[in-house]
Amino acid sequence: MRAAGDKKMTVTSKFGSLLICGALLAGFWAAEAQAAATGSFQQTISLDAAVLLDVSTGSGTINIRAGAPGQVEIIGHIKVRRGSFLGLFKTSSDEMQAFVDRFESEPPVILADGRLQVGHVRGNRYGRNVSISYEIVVPVDTEVKSHTGSGSQEISGVSGPVAVDTGSGRLTLTDVGGAVSARSGSGSITANGIAGSFEAHTGSGRVRLTQTSPGDVIVTTGSGSSELHGVVGALRVKAGSGRIVVDGQQTGAWKLDTGSGSVKVSLPTDAAFELHAESGSGSINIEHPLTIQGKISKRHLRGKVRGGGELLTIDTGSGSIRVE
């Protein structure tokens, strides 16, 4: 028959063994995760006409900016991680470095028929364990299409149009002289100096826009605020949850809808429009002279300002509404 002390020693011994095993596994995972091969490539391409830049990377950041005319400068930063789990993925350091060496000697860059493709890699055996980030300088008159599975992107100074998307990461667009389409599965979208139409969709994250030339605007967010300044055109904003702030001039219908959050709209002092406003829980205030149509209600307001004009529809499930 074992003594009580023996049982205690057995439990303590087993617990200690588990701690040691856990520490060894944690160290193994950390070492495997840190193991990586890195490298880079640089390429300059001369152009005799404007091109469509089409960039894609499974994981990594993308930075595109305007530079000198007639040429494109591309820098790629490569990182290959071992990324094993319990030793099931046994790529050696030599194999990883061979992958890096291949991309350094043969960069994934193809120019054909007015399209410059960067980063389009097929048959990549390393999958998610490869990260290639790009820094690209292009002529101002470049159209841009850019995608990353995971990573942030910055695009500035091009005439556009620009179409950019990421599965996860923030998108920043600055001084784009044409239409912009931006999508992020999770991440904020910031666009300043957009001279044209703008469309933005994010599953989670805020959207900020400053528009400098007319164009219709469409914004959807699953969860996140929307701040849109200088809008001149038709407007559609829909948020599952988030505050909406808009200023500009209606040249088409404006429809603003949030499941939960306040809505603030600023229009010119002489604006003429028709208002349909409804709040499930919150006040409605308008600083323009409104001729009310139908019944007066604290939660619902319908009427015309200065004889009416473009329709302004505002709906929030919970939150105040203010039109000034």
C-alpha positions in Angstrom: 0.0 0.0 0.0 1.4 3.4 -1.0 1.8 6.1 1.5 0.2 9.5 1.0 3.6 11.0 0.4 4.3 8.6 -2.4 1.0 9.6 -4.2 1.9 13.3 -3.8 5.4 12.7 -5.3 3.8 10.8 -8.2 1.4 13.6 -9.0 4.1 16.2 -8.7 6.4 14.2 -10.9 3.7 13.8 -13.6 2.9 17.5 -13.5 6.6 18.4 -13.8 6.9 16.1 -16.8 4.0 17.8 -18.4 5.5 21.2 -17.8 8.8 20.1 -19.3 7.0 18.6 -22.4 5.0 21.8 -22.8 8.1 23.9 -22.6 9.9 21.7 -25.1 7.0 21.9 -27.6 6.7 25.6 -27.1 10.4 26.0 -27.8 10.1 23.7 -30.8 7.2 25.7 -32.3 8.9 29.0 -31.6 12.1 27.9 -33.3 10.2 26.5 -36.3 8.1 29.7 -36.6 11.3 31.9 -36.5 13.2 29.8 -39.1 13.0 31.7 -42.3 14.9 32.4 -45.5 14.9 36.0 -46.8 15.9 37.9 -49.9 14.9 40.6 -52.3 14.9 41.6 -56.0 14.9 44.9 -57.9 13.8 45.5 -61.4 13.4 48.5 -63.6 11.1 48.4 -66.7 11.0 51.0 -69.5 7.6 51.9 -70.9 6.6 53.6 -74.1 2.8 53.8 -73.2 0.6 53.8 -70.2 0.0 50.3 -68.6 -2.3 48.5 -66.2 -0.3 47.5 -63.1 -1.7 44.2 -61.8 -0.1 43.2 -58.4 -0.9 40.2 -56.3 0.6 38.6 -53.2 -0.7 36.0 -50.9 0.8 37.6 -47.9 2.7 40.9 -47.7 2.4 44.6 -47.9 2.1 46.6 -51.2 3.2 50.2 -51.6 2.6 51.9 -54.9 3.4 55.5 -55.6 3.8 57.8 -58.6 7.3 58.7 -59.9 9.1 59.5 -63.1 7.4 59.0 -66.5 8.3 56.2 -68.8 9.5 53.6 -66.3 8.5 51.3 -63.5 10.7 50.4 -60.5 9.9 47.3 -58.6 11.4 46.0 -55.3 10.3 42.7 -53.8 11.0 41.6 -50.3 10.8 37.8 -50.0 10.4 35.8 -46.8 9.9 32.0 -46.6 9.1 30.5 -43.2 9.3 26.9 -42.4 6.0 27.0 -40.6 6.0 23.3 -39.5 3.6 21.8 -37.0 4.9 18.8 -34.9 7.5 18.2 -37.6 4.9 17.3 -40.3 6.2 20.0 -42.7 9.9 19.2 -43.1 11.2 21.8 -45.6 14.9 22.2 -45.1 16.7 25.5 -44.9 18.4 24.8 -48.2 15.0 24.2 -49.9 13.6 27.5 -48.5 16.7 29.4 -49.6 16.4 27.8 -53.1 12.9 29.2 -53.4 14.2 32.7 -52.4 17.1 32.3 -54.9 14.7 31.4 -57.7 12.7 34.6 -57.2 15.7 36.7 -56.9 17.0 35.4 -60.3 13.6 35.2 -61.9 11.3 37.9 -60.4 7.5 37.3 -61.0 7.2 40.2 -63.4 5.6 40.0 -66.8 4.8 42.9 -69.2 2.5 42.0 -72.1 -0.3 43.7 -74.1 -0.3 46.8 -71.9 -0.5 44.9 -68.6 2.3 44.7 -66.1 1.8 41.7 -63.9 3.7 41.5 -60.6 3.6 38.6 -58.1 1.3 36.3 -59.9 2.8 32.9 -58.8 1.3 29.6 -59.8 2.1 26.2 -58.3 3.5 27.7 -55.1 4.3 24.7 -52.9 5.0 26.8 -49.8 1.5 28.4 -49.8 0.9 30.5 -46.7 4.5 30.2 -45.5 5.7 32.6 -48.2 5.4 36.4 -47.9 6.4 38.8 -50.7 6.0 42.6 -50.0 6.3 45.1 -52.9 7.5 48.6 -53.3 6.6 49.9 -56.8 7.1 53.3 -58.4 5.0 53.9 -61.5 4.2 56.8 -63.9 1.3 59.0 -62.9 -0.9 57.8 -65.8 -0.9 54.2 -64.5 -4.1 52.2 -63.8 -3.8 50.0 -60.8 -5.2 46.7 -59.7 -3.8 45.4 -56.5 -4.5 42.4 -54.2 -3.0 40.8 -51.1 -4.5 38.0 -49.1 -3.2 39.4 -45.9 -1.4 42.8 -45.5 -1.8 46.5 -45.7 -1.6 48.6 -48.9 -0.7 52.2 -49.7 -1.3 53.8 -53.1 -0.6 57.4 -54.0 -0.3 59.9 -56.8 -1.6 57.9 -59.7 -4.4 59.0 -62.1 -6.2 55.7 -61.8 -8.6 54.2 -61.9 -7.6 52.1 -58.9 -9.0 48.7 -57.7 -7.5 47.5 -54.4 -8.4 44.7 -52.0 -7.1 42.7 -49.1 -8.4 39.9 -47.0 -7.0 41.5 -43.9 -5.2 44.8 -43.5 -5.7 48.5 -43.8 -5.9 50.3 -47.2 -4.6 53.9 -47.7 -5.2 55.8 -50.9 -3.9 59.3 -51.4 -4.3 61.8 -54.3 -5.8 59.4 -56.9 -7.0 61.2 -60.0 -9.8 58.8 -60.9 -12.3 56.2 -59.7 -11.4 54.1 -56.7 -12.7 50.7 -55.6 -11.4 49.4 -52.2 -12.3 46.3 -50.3 -11.0 44.9 -47.0 -12.3 41.8 -45.2 -11.0 43.3 -42.0 -9.3 46.6 -41.8 -9.8 50.4 -42.2 -10.0 52.2 -45.5 -8.6 55.8 -45.7 -8.9 57.7 -49.0 -7.8 61.4 -49.2 -7.8 63.5 -52.4 -9.9 61.2 -54.5 -10.9 62.9 -57.8 -13.7 60.7 -58.9 -16.2 58.0 -57.9 -15.4 56.0 -54.8 -16.6 52.6 -53.6 -15.5 51.0 -50.4 -16.4 47.8 -48.5 -15.0 46.5 -45.2 -16.3 43.7 -43.0 -14.8 45.3 -39.9 -13.2 48.8 -39.8 -13.8 52.4 -40.4 -14.0 54.3 -43.7 -12.6 57.8 -44.2 -13.0 59.7 -47.5 -12.1 63.2 -48.8 -13.3 63.7 -52.3 -11.9 66.5 -54.5 -13.9 66.0 -57.7 -17.5 64.8 -58.4 -18.3 61.2 -58.4 -20.9 58.8 -56.9 -19.9 57.2 -53.6 -20.9 53.8 -52.2 -19.7 52.6 -48.7 -20.6 49.5 -46.7 -19.2 48.4 -43.4 -20.1 45.4 -41.3 -18.9 47.2 -38.2 -17.2 50.6 -38.2 -17.8 54.3 -38.6 -17.9 56.2 -41.9 -16.7 59.8 -42.4 -17.1 61.2 -45.9 -16.1 64.7 -46.8 -16.6 66.8 -49.9 -19.0 64.4 -51.5 -20.5 65.7 -54.8 -22.7 63.0 -56.4 -25.1 60.3 -55.5 -24.4 58.6 -52.1 -25.2 55.2 -50.5 -23.9 54.3 -47.1 -24.9 51.1 -45.2 -23.4 50.0 -41.9 -24.3 47.1 -39.7 -23.0 49.1 -36.8 -21.3 52.5 -36.8 -21.6 56.3 -36.8 -22.1 58.1 -40.2 -20.8 61.6 -40.8 -21.2 63.2 -44.3 -20.8 66.6 -45.8 -21.0 67.7 -49.4 -23.5 68.5 -52.1 -26.3 66.4 -53.5 -26.3 65.9 -57.2 -28.2 62.6 -56.8 -30.1 60.7 -54.1 -28.4 60.1 -50.7 -29.3 57.1 -48.7 -27.7 56.6 -45.3 -28.5 53.5 -43.1 -26.9 52.2 -39.9 -28.2 49.5 -37.6 -26.8 51.3 -34.6 -25.1 54.7 -34.5 -25.7 58.4 -35.0 -26.0 60.1 -38.4 -24.8 63.7 -39.1 -25.2 65.3 -42.5 -23.9 68.8 -43.5 -25.2 70.4 -46.7 -24.9 73.9 -48.2 -26.9 76.6 -46.5 -29.1 77.0 -49.7 -29.6 73.3 -50.3 -33.0 72.2 -51.6 -33.9 68.5 -50.9 -36.5 66.1 -49.8 -36.0 64.4 -46.4 -37.1 61.0 -45.1 -35.5 60.5 -41.7 -36.3 57.7 -39.2 -34.6 56.7 -35.9 -35.7 53.6 -33.9 -34.3 55.2 -30.7 -32.9 58.8 -30.8 -33.8 62.4 -31.7 -34.1 63.9 -35.2 -32.9 67.5 -35.7 -32.8 69.6 -38.9 -31.5 73.1 -39.1 -32.9 73.8 -42.6 -36.5 75.2 -43.1 -38.6 72.1 -43.5 -42.1 71.8 -44.8 -43.4 68.7 -43.1 -45.5 66.1 -44.9 -47.7 63.7 -43.0 -47.9 63.3 -39.2 -45.3 64.8 -36.9 -43.4 62.2 -35.0 -40.3 62.2 -32.8 -39.0 59.1 -34.5 -40.0 59.8 -38.1 -39.7 63.0 -40.2 -40.7 63.5 -43.8 -40.8 66.8 -45.7 -39.3 69.2 -48.2 -36.6 71.8 -47.8 -36.8 74.9 -50.0 -39.4 73.3 -52.3 -37.6 69.9 -52.5 -35.0 68.4 -54.7 -32.8 65.3 -54.5 -34.0 62.7 -51.9 -32.1 62.4 -48.6 -33.0 59.2 -46.8 -31.6 58.6 -43.3 -32.4 55.5 -41.2 -30.8 54.4 -37.9 -32.0 51.6 -35.6 -30.5 53.3 -32.6 -29.0 56.8 -32.6 -29.7 60.4 -33.2 -30.0 62.1 -36.6 -28.8 65.7 -37.4 -29.1 67.6 -40.7 -27.4 70.9 -40.8 
